[in-house]
Amino acid sequence: MRRRPLTLLSDGTLSRRENTLYFENAQGKRPLAVEGIYDIYIYGHVNITSQSLHFLAQKGIAVHFFNHYGYYDGSFYPRESLNSGDLLIKQAKHYLDREKRLKLAKLFVVGGVKNMEKNLKKWGMKVSFNEFLNELEAVEKISEVMNVEARVRQEYYASWDETLPEDFKIVKRTRRPPQNEINALISFLNSRIYATIVSELYNTQLSPTISYLHEPGERRFSLALDLSEIFKPIIADRITNRLVKQGIIKKEHFRNDLNGVLLNDKGKKIVLKAFNEEMQKSVRHPRLKKNVTKQRLIRLEAYKLIKHLVGTQEYNPLVAWF
């Protein structure tokens, strides 16, 4: 059975009886086939019994929690079964070595910048970020790398805005809370990508807490932030662009909340359906010579990073060919 992500949008209770998980809400109680679950994403107010968590840990199923704004809150991260002391040491050494860390940080940004440029060309914009890439080569501090990335993204959003309908302009990228509908959409999808990458890292030998572009923190899986630089443009931004331009997502799918704008429940369902479908789409991999899902591309990117860390192959970030 092919395992897929399970998303829980409604309030309810997740419980276990013998070797079966059940989700109970106002519509009733239904069994969940654990063998078919890859990971779980919880957006509603869900009570989870300790027996359920034990069962999920045994099965190696991560659970990701989002608050009512749709922002990532945290994860239940089962005990890792693929630990490698040797890789952990090499991962840490690459962080502690200034030159090695800087090299990887730049490569994550290069991948993101080239994917943003690819998007704009797909959307009919003649834009080149070569000047930024040349500047990136010369910088010598992580803060300078992040500064280049921020300026690219600012120009990217301004160019993307020229292709968007009048009632769905980015204007300025705003977060926590987003100030308009498209900002809300981008933030919602970015949170989901981050959690998806956390799940993929769990299924590798990499430590998700040792990163290179973003500073490792006590309460976040910062390596997922590094990898998300590459995948946000080719997943979140492309889904956003399609939903808006095809009129699938509309103003009615949002609500005003305090000082910002958020997706309402119907909007979340539409966006998550589009996200799940997108992640299961297959593309022909030029090196592997076979079709792989876009979700699988994340795991393959992690494997490429492992090869770099152990010294068997230089890391080159994914630049979309699709």
C-alpha positions in Angstrom: 0.0 0.0 0.0 1.4 3.4 -1.0 1.5 5.7 2.1 0.1 9.2 1.8 -0.1 12.2 4.2 -3.2 12.5 6.3 -4.6 15.9 7.0 -7.1 16.6 9.8 -8.9 20.0 9.4 -11.7 19.5 11.8 -11.8 19.3 15.6 -11.9 15.8 17.2 -10.1 13.1 19.0 -7.4 10.7 17.8 -7.5 7.4 19.7 -6.2 3.9 19.5 -7.9 0.6 20.1 -5.7 -2.5 19.7 -3.9 -2.0 16.4 -6.3 0.5 14.9 -6.3 4.3 15.0 -9.7 6.1 15.1 -10.6 9.7 14.5 -13.8 10.9 16.1 -15.5 14.2 15.4 -19.0 15.6 15.1 -19.6 13.5 12.0 -18.8 10.2 13.8 -15.9 7.8 14.4 -13.9 6.4 11.6 -10.9 4.0 11.5 -7.6 5.1 9.9 -5.5 2.6 8.0 -2.1 3.2 9.7 -0.3 1.2 6.9 -1.4 3.9 4.4 -0.3 6.9 6.5 3.0 8.6 5.7 2.6 11.5 8.1 -0.1 13.5 9.8 -0.9 17.2 9.5 -3.3 18.6 12.2 -5.0 22.0 11.6 -8.0 21.5 13.9 -8.2 21.2 17.7 -7.5 17.5 18.1 -7.0 15.6 21.3 -4.5 12.8 21.0 -4.4 9.9 23.4 -1.0 8.7 24.7 -1.8 5.3 23.2 -2.1 6.9 19.8 1.3 8.6 20.1 2.9 5.4 21.2 1.4 3.6 18.2 2.5 6.4 15.8 6.0 6.3 17.3 6.2 2.5 16.7 5.2 3.1 13.1 7.6 6.0 12.6 4.8 8.4 11.7 5.5 12.1 12.3 2.7 14.4 13.4 2.8 18.1 12.5 0.6 20.7 14.3 -0.6 24.0 12.9 -2.3 26.9 14.8 -5.6 28.4 13.7 -3.7 30.8 11.5 -2.4 27.8 9.5 1.2 28.4 10.8 3.4 25.6 11.8 3.5 25.1 15.6 5.6 22.0 16.0 6.0 18.3 15.4 5.7 15.0 17.2 9.0 13.6 15.9 9.3 9.8 16.7 12.6 8.5 17.9 14.9 8.4 15.0 15.7 4.9 13.7 18.2 5.9 11.0 20.8 7.6 13.3 24.4 7.7 12.1 27.0 9.0 14.5 29.5 9.4 11.6 27.1 11.5 9.6 26.2 13.6 12.6 29.8 14.4 13.2 30.4 15.3 9.5 27.2 17.5 9.5 28.4 19.3 12.6 32.0 19.8 11.2 30.5 21.4 8.0 28.6 23.8 10.2 31.7 24.7 12.4 34.0 25.1 9.4 33.4 28.6 8.2 34.2 28.0 4.5 32.3 24.7 4.3 29.2 26.3 5.9 29.4 29.4 3.7 29.6 27.2 0.6 26.5 25.2 1.4 24.6 28.4 2.5 25.3 29.9 -0.9 24.2 26.8 -2.8 20.8 26.8 -1.1 20.3 30.4 -2.1 21.6 29.7 -5.6 18.9 27.0 -6.0 16.2 29.2 -4.7 17.2 32.2 -6.9 17.4 30.1 -10.0 14.0 28.6 -9.3 12.5 32.0 -8.8 14.0 33.1 -12.1 12.6 30.0 -13.7 9.1 30.8 -12.4 9.2 34.3 -13.8 10.1 33.0 -17.2 7.3 30.5 -17.1 4.9 33.4 -16.3 6.1 35.5 -19.2 8.6 37.8 -17.5 12.0 38.5 -19.0 14.0 38.7 -15.8 17.6 37.8 -15.0 19.1 37.5 -11.5 22.7 36.9 -12.8 23.8 40.2 -11.2 22.7 38.9 -7.8 24.3 35.5 -8.3 27.6 37.2 -9.2 27.4 39.2 -6.0 26.6 36.1 -4.0 29.8 34.5 -5.2 31.9 37.3 -3.6 30.2 37.6 -0.2 32.0 36.2 2.8 29.4 36.2 5.6 26.2 34.3 6.2 24.4 37.5 6.9 25.5 38.9 3.5 24.2 35.7 1.8 20.9 36.2 3.5 20.9 39.9 2.5 21.4 39.0 -1.2 18.6 36.4 -1.0 16.2 38.9 0.6 16.9 41.5 -2.2 16.3 38.8 -4.9 13.0 37.9 -3.3 11.9 41.5 -3.1 12.5 41.9 -6.9 11.0 38.5 -7.6 7.7 39.5 -5.8 7.6 42.8 -7.6 8.0 41.1 -11.0 5.5 38.4 -10.1 3.0 41.1 -9.1 2.9 42.4 -12.7 1.4 39.1 -13.8 -1.2 38.8 -11.1 -4.8 40.0 -11.3 -5.6 43.4 -9.6 -7.4 41.9 -6.6 -4.6 39.5 -5.8 -1.5 41.6 -5.7 1.3 40.9 -3.3 2.2 44.6 -3.0 4.6 43.8 -0.1 5.4 40.5 1.5 3.8 40.5 4.9 3.7 37.7 7.5 2.2 37.0 11.0 -0.3 38.2 10.2 -0.4 38.6 6.4 -2.0 41.8 5.3 -3.8 40.5 2.2 -5.1 37.4 0.5 -2.1 36.3 -1.6 0.3 36.9 1.3 -2.0 34.6 3.4 -1.9 32.0 0.7 1.9 32.1 0.3 2.4 31.8 4.1 0.0 29.0 4.5 1.7 26.9 1.7 5.2 27.8 3.0 4.3 26.4 6.4 3.1 23.2 4.8 6.2 22.8 2.8 8.4 23.3 5.9 6.5 20.5 7.7 6.7 18.2 4.7 10.5 18.7 4.5 10.7 17.8 8.3 9.0 14.5 7.5 11.4 13.8 4.7 14.4 14.6 6.9 13.1 12.2 9.5 13.3 9.4 6.9 17.0 10.1 6.3 20.1 9.9 8.5 20.4 13.7 8.6 19.9 15.7 11.8 17.2 18.3 11.1 18.6 20.7 13.7 22.0 21.3 12.1 21.8 23.8 9.3 24.0 26.1 7.2 22.1 29.1 5.8 19.7 29.5 8.8 21.2 29.6 12.3 20.4 26.4 14.2 17.8 27.1 17.0 16.7 25.2 20.0 13.0 25.0 18.9 13.1 24.5 15.2 14.3 22.1 12.5 16.5 24.6 10.8 17.8 22.3 8.1 14.2 22.2 6.8 14.4 26.0 6.5 17.5 25.6 4.4 16.0 23.1 2.0 12.7 25.1 1.8 14.6 27.9 0.0 14.8 25.6 -3.0 11.3 24.2 -2.9 9.1 27.2 -1.9 9.4 28.7 -5.4 8.6 25.6 -7.4 5.9 24.3 -5.1 4.2 27.0 -3.0 4.6 29.8 -5.5 3.5 27.8 -8.5 0.4 26.5 -6.6 -0.4 30.0 -5.5 0.0 31.3 -9.0 -2.2 28.7 -10.5 -5.0 28.9 -7.9 -5.2 32.7 -8.3 -4.9 33.0 -12.0 -7.4 30.1 -12.7 -9.9 31.6 -10.3 -9.9 28.5 -8.1 -9.2 30.5 -5.0 -11.3 33.6 -4.5 -11.8 36.5 -2.1 -14.6 34.6 -0.5 -12.1 31.9 0.7 -10.5 34.3 3.1 -11.5 36.0 6.4 -10.3 39.0 8.3 -8.7 38.2 11.6 -7.5 40.8 14.0 -5.0 42.9 12.0 -4.6 40.4 9.1 -6.2 38.2 6.5 -6.4 34.4 6.7 -7.8 31.5 4.7 -11.1 30.3 6.0 -12.0 26.6 6.3 -13.2 26.2 2.8 -10.1 28.0 1.5 -7.9 25.7 3.5 -9.5 22.6 2.0 -9.1 23.9 -1.6 -5.4 24.8 -1.0 -4.5 21.6 0.8 -6.2 19.5 -1.9 -4.1 21.4 -4.5 -1.0 20.9 -2.5 -1.5 17.2 -2.0 -2.2 16.7 -5.7 0.9 18.7 -6.6 3.2 16.7 -4.4 2.0 13.4 -5.9 2.5 14.5 -9.5 5.4 12.8 -11.2 8.2 14.3 -13.3 10.8 12.6 -15.4 14.1 12.8 -13.5 16.9 13.5 -15.9 19.6 11.7 -13.9 17.7 8.8 -12.6 15.9 8.3 -16.0 12.6 7.5 -14.3 9.5 9.3 -13.0 9.5 10.5 -9.4 6.9 12.4 -7.4 7.6 16.0 -6.4 7.5 14.8 -2.8 10.3 12.4 -3.6 12.4 15.2 -5.0 12.7 16.5 -1.4 14.2 13.2 -0.2 16.5 13.0 -3.2 17.7 16.5 -2.3 18.5 15.3 1.2 20.4 12.4 -0.2 22.5 14.7 -2.3 23.4 16.7 0.8 24.5 13.5 2.6 26.8 12.7 -0.3 28.3 16.1 -0.1 28.8 15.8 3.7 30.5 12.4 3.5 32.7 13.6 0.6 31.5 11.3 -2.2 29.8 14.0 -4.4 29.7 17.8 -4.5 26.2 19.2 -3.7 24.4 21.0 -6.5 20.9 22.3 -5.6 17.9 21.3 -7.5 17.0 23.7 -10.3 13.6 22.9 -11.8 13.7 21.5 -15.3 9.9 21.1 -15.2 
